[in-house]
Amino acid sequence: MNEKNHTQEQRVHEVSKGKSPALTHSSPGGPHIFLRGERSWSNFLTLMEIVPDALVLVDSEGSIKRVNSQAEELFGYTSPELEGLSLEVLVPERFRGDHVLDRQKYNALPTTRPMGVGLELYGLRRDGSEFTVGISLSPILFEGALHVLAAIRDITIRKHLEANVPVTSRRRYIWTARNHHPNNQEKNHHLNSNQKKYRHLNKNQQKSLE
């Protein structure tokens, strides 16, 4: 066994003993996370809940194995309702055929990367509403079986700003929002009061010089 394989096996062993999943860089285009044993799998599922993004875990056939609470909130399903269903249930119907082909291509060369660079991606909620999403994919090997973890973000507001609001206005909006935030209102009040006092003193000084 060469040093590289030994390092991978050692990390897998550590995960199987209950430690956090270790990132490995085995080969370009290959899975970067290796899990072995039910305990390591359980720990990994627990870690999914502390990630701020919506996470959907699927197997190589596109069957949903688990979603975290953020994904439940985003799509309007509970994890038990989604488990065992095809991932395409979260994709608008008009895109499902292409999405299946894209999954198959990804499985042939799984890498950690953003999905659909340069494309407009959409998610489908339980109530039938659609929203634009940004998705990152990460391949995972558990007991030799390929799984894929999709991190999903609702980017509807960002896309709206990019399409309808000039860059300068976006910056002004952010600046205004910060300065009108409740935490900053008291600071702004004191700043305005001090500016008024300064202008009043300056006027009195000018009058005394006259």
Backbone torsions as a table, in degrees:
resi	resn	phi	psi	omega
1	MET	NA	126.0	-179.3
2	ASN	-77.3	171.6	-174.4
3	GLU	-62.8	-36.8	-177.7
4	LYS	-64.4	-47.6	179.4
5	ASN	-66.3	-35.0	178.1
6	HIS	-62.1	-42.3	179.4
7	THR	-62.1	-42.8	179.5
8	GLN	-62.4	-46.2	-179.6
9	GLU	-62.7	-36.6	179.3
10	GLN	-64.8	-41.6	179.5
11	ARG	-67.4	-39.3	176.3
12	VAL	-61.4	-41.0	179.7
13	HIS	-62.7	-40.4	-179.5
14	GLU	-64.2	-41.3	178.7
15	VAL	-64.8	-40.1	-178.4
16	SER	-66.0	-19.5	177.7
17	LYS	-87.3	4.8	174.5
18	GLY	104.8	3.3	178.4
19	LYS	-82.6	165.0	-177.9
20	SER	-63.2	149.5	178.5
21	PRO	-56.5	133.4	-178.1
22	ALA	-98.1	139.2	174.4
23	LEU	-76.7	133.8	176.0
24	THR	-128.4	155.4	179.6
25	HIS	-123.5	76.2	-171.0
26	SER	-73.1	-47.2	-178.1
27	SER	-164.4	150.3	177.8
28	PRO	-58.6	132.6	177.5
29	GLY	81.1	8.3	-179.9
30	GLY	-113.7	167.0	177.9
31	PRO	-57.4	141.9	-177.8
32	HIS	-107.0	-6.3	179.0
33	ILE	-125.3	125.4	-179.8
34	PHE	-118.0	128.5	179.6
35	LEU	-124.1	142.8	177.3
36	ARG	-143.4	131.7	178.0
37	GLY	95.0	146.6	-177.8
38	GLU	-63.0	-32.2	-178.4
39	ARG	-67.4	-41.9	179.2
40	SER	-66.7	-37.5	177.5
41	TRP	-64.0	-42.9	178.7
42	SER	-63.0	-41.1	178.2
43	ASN	-63.7	-39.1	179.5
44	PHE	-64.0	-43.5	178.6
45	LEU	-63.2	-34.5	176.6
46	THR	-66.0	-41.0	179.2
47	LEU	-63.0	-29.4	179.0
48	MET	-58.2	-29.2	-175.2
49	GLU	-78.1	-15.9	-178.7
50	ILE	-97.9	1.2	177.6
51	VAL	-85.9	133.8	-176.4
52	PRO	-71.5	-19.7	179.7
53	ASP	-83.1	158.0	170.8
54	ALA	-71.9	128.9	-178.0
55	LEU	-120.2	134.1	176.2
56	VAL	-126.8	123.3	-179.1
57	LEU	-106.9	125.4	-179.8
58	VAL	-126.9	159.6	174.6
59	ASP	-91.0	-174.9	-175.1
60	SER	-66.8	-17.5	178.3
61	GLU	-91.1	0.0	-179.6
62	GLY	83.1	14.4	177.7
63	SER	-85.4	130.7	-177.2
64	ILE	-72.2	125.9	179.4
65	LYS	-98.9	-34.2	-178.6
66	ARG	-166.8	146.2	168.7
67	VAL	-128.8	152.2	178.0
68	ASN	-89.9	177.3	-174.9
69	SER	-65.4	-30.8	177.7
70	GLN	-65.2	-37.7	177.4
71	ALA	-69.9	-36.7	176.6
72	GLU	-58.9	-45.2	-179.7
73	GLU	-67.0	-39.3	-176.4
74	LEU	-68.4	-42.5	-174.3
75	PHE	-99.5	-15.2	176.8
76	GLY	86.3	13.4	176.3
77	TYR	-112.2	161.3	166.7
78	THR	-93.0	159.3	-179.6
79	SER	-59.6	-45.4	178.4
80	PRO	-59.3	-32.7	178.9
81	GLU	-67.4	-31.1	-176.8
82	LEU	-90.6	-27.3	-175.5
83	GLU	-59.4	126.4	-179.2
84	GLY	94.7	-15.0	177.6
85	LEU	-82.9	160.0	176.1
86	SER	-71.5	144.3	178.8
87	LEU	-57.4	-27.7	-176.4
88	GLU	-64.5	-11.6	176.5
89	VAL	-64.7	-20.7	179.5
90	LEU	-96.9	7.6	-178.2
91	VAL	-116.7	135.1	176.7
92	PRO	-53.3	143.8	-171.3
93	GLU	-56.8	-36.1	-176.0
94	ARG	-67.7	-15.3	-178.6
95	PHE	-105.4	-3.4	-169.1
96	ARG	-66.3	-40.2	-180.0
97	GLY	-60.8	-47.2	178.7
98	ASP	-66.1	-34.2	-177.7
99	HIS	-66.2	-37.9	177.6
100	VAL	-61.6	-43.4	178.4
101	LEU	-64.2	-40.2	179.0
102	ASP	-63.7	-37.9	178.2
103	ARG	-63.7	-42.2	-179.3
104	GLN	-64.3	-40.2	177.5
105	LYS	-65.0	-40.7	179.6
106	TYR	-63.5	-42.8	-179.0
107	ASN	-62.7	-27.6	178.9
108	ALA	-71.5	-27.2	178.8
109	LEU	-145.2	73.5	-175.9
110	PRO	-73.2	130.0	177.8
111	THR	-141.4	160.8	172.8
112	THR	-83.5	113.3	-174.6
113	ARG	-163.8	163.8	172.1
114	PRO	-70.9	154.6	179.2
115	MET	-98.9	137.3	172.0
116	GLY	61.0	48.0	179.7
117	VAL	-58.9	127.7	-179.9
118	GLY	86.3	-3.6	-179.9
119	LEU	-108.0	157.3	174.8
120	GLU	-91.9	116.3	-178.2
121	LEU	-104.7	144.2	-177.2
122	TYR	-129.1	144.3	172.0
123	GLY	-109.2	160.5	-179.0
124	LEU	-124.4	120.0	178.6
125	ARG	-81.6	167.8	179.6
126	ARG	-60.3	-34.5	-178.4
127	ASP	-79.7	2.5	177.7
128	GLY	92.8	-5.3	179.3
129	SER	-78.8	148.0	-179.8
130	GLU	-109.4	154.9	177.6
131	PHE	-151.8	150.5	180.0
132	THR	-78.7	142.0	-174.7
133	VAL	-132.4	154.4	167.0
134	GLY	-112.3	132.6	-173.4
135	ILE	-130.5	136.0	172.1
136	SER	-119.6	139.8	-176.8
137	LEU	-113.6	140.7	176.6
138	SER	-136.7	124.0	177.5
139	PRO	-81.2	143.8	-179.0
140	ILE	-135.5	135.4	174.0
141	LEU	-105.8	121.0	175.0
142	PHE	-121.0	116.5	-177.5
143	GLU	53.0	37.6	177.4
144	GLY	83.4	-5.1	-178.7
145	ALA	-99.3	133.3	-179.4
146	LEU	-74.5	131.6	170.0
147	HIS	-127.8	158.2	179.2
148	VAL	-128.8	130.8	177.6
149	LEU	-104.5	121.6	178.8
150	ALA	-106.8	122.4	174.9
151	ALA	-98.2	124.2	-169.6
152	ILE	-123.5	134.5	176.2
153	ARG	-127.1	139.5	173.4
154	ASP	-79.8	114.6	-176.9
155	ILE	-112.3	24.2	-177.1
156	THR	-57.4	-47.6	-177.4
157	ILE	-64.8	-42.8	179.8
158	ARG	-61.7	-43.0	179.9
159	LYS	-65.5	-37.2	178.2
160	HIS	-64.2	-43.8	178.9
161	LEU	-63.9	-42.7	-179.4
162	GLU	-62.7	-34.2	-175.4
163	ALA	-85.9	-28.5	-169.9
164	ASN	-120.2	-14.6	-175.2
165	VAL	-119.0	125.3	177.0
166	PRO	-58.1	153.9	-177.7
167	VAL	-56.9	-43.9	-178.6
168	THR	-62.4	-38.0	179.5
169	SER	-69.5	-34.7	177.7
170	ARG	-62.0	-43.0	179.1
171	ARG	-64.3	-41.3	179.7
172	ARG	-64.7	-38.6	178.9
173	TYR	-62.4	-45.2	179.9
174	ILE	-62.9	-43.2	-179.5
175	TRP	-63.1	-44.3	-179.9
176	THR	-63.5	-42.8	-179.6
177	ALA	-61.3	-41.7	179.8
178	ARG	-65.2	-42.6	-175.3
179	ASN	-76.5	-17.9	177.2
180	HIS	-103.4	7.2	176.3
181	HIS	-66.4	140.1	-178.2
182	PRO	-50.3	-34.1	-178.9
183	ASN	-68.8	-21.6	-176.6
184	ASN	-101.8	-9.8	-175.6
185	GLN	-63.8	-40.0	-179.8
186	GLU	-65.1	-40.6	177.9
187	LYS	-61.8	-43.6	-179.8
188	ASN	-63.9	-36.6	179.6
189	HIS	-62.7	-46.6	179.3
190	HIS	-65.7	-37.7	179.7
191	LEU	-64.2	-45.1	179.3
192	ASN	-64.5	-38.6	179.0
193	SER	-63.5	-42.8	179.2
194	ASN	-65.8	-37.3	178.7
195	GLN	-65.2	-40.4	178.8
196	LYS	-64.9	-42.9	178.9
197	LYS	-61.8	-40.2	-179.6
198	TYR	-63.8	-44.7	180.0
199	ARG	-63.5	-37.9	179.5
200	HIS	-65.6	-44.8	178.7
201	LEU	-63.9	-37.7	-178.9
202	ASN	-65.9	-39.2	178.2
203	LYS	-64.9	-42.4	-179.9
204	ASN	-63.4	-38.6	178.7
205	GLN	-64.3	-40.4	179.6
206	GLN	-64.8	-39.7	178.9
207	LYS	-65.0	-38.0	-179.1
208	SER	-68.8	-30.3	178.0
209	LEU	-73.0	-27.9	177.7
210	GLU	-72.8	NA	NA
